[in-house]
């Protein structure tokens, strides 16, 4: 098991459908990008696992289908996955 380093990890959370950018603040400032496939990518740094689980809870509470959660290197944070 990896020990926490105290550094934030960057994630890409892909959800079904198109989420309006006005939701960015509610999703803790994560960047909202719409893919060519019409899905939404929430991307950016997340401070720890508790914050990640809190974001997953927000997605669940909105009833939006979650397609994937990917931890990425900081230089990949703005790339769009196409599930």
N, C-alpha and C positions, 0 to 999 in steps of 0.2 A: 504494500500500500504506500502511495506517495504521501510524504509529509507536506502540509501546507507551507508555502514559501512566503506568505504575506503579500504576494503580488496578485493583482486582479487577473482573472482569465478573461479572454475574449470569447464570445459565443455568437452563434447565428442560430436563431430560433425561427423555424419556418412554419407558418400557419396557412391554412387554406383560405382562399379568398383575398380580397383587397381591403386592407385596413387604412383608413384615412390618416395622413400624417399628423392631424391634430391630436392623436392618441400618444404621441411621442413622450410628452411629459408624464403621462399616467404610467407609461412603461419605463420609468426611471431614466428617461433621456436616451434610450436606445434609438439608433437610427432606423427609420422605417423605409424600406425599399420594396417596390413592387417588381416581381420578376416578369419575364416575357411569358411565363406560363400562367400568370394571373394570381400568383401566391404572394404573400407578404413575408419579408425577411426582417426580423428585428435583430439588429447587430450592435455589438459594442462590448465594453468591459462590464463585467459583473463581479462585485467585490468578493463574494464567497458563495458557498452552496446554499446557505439560508436565503440569500437574495435570489438565487436562481430558482429555488423552490417557490418563493413568493411570486416571481414572474409567471411560473407555470400555473400557480393558483389563479392569477388574474386571467390568463388565457382560458382556463377551465370555467371560471365564473362568467365569462362572456359567451361561453358555449361555442367557441371557435375550435374547429378540428386542428389539433397539433400534428404537423407532418414530421418534423425532426428537430432535434437539438444537437448542435455540433460545437465542440470547443475547437477554436481555430487559433492559429498564430496571429499576432497583431497585424502583420502585413497582409493577411487574408481577410480581415474583418469586413471589408467592403465588397468582396466578391459575392456574386449571387449563385447559390446552388440551385439547380433545376430538378426538383424531385419528380 
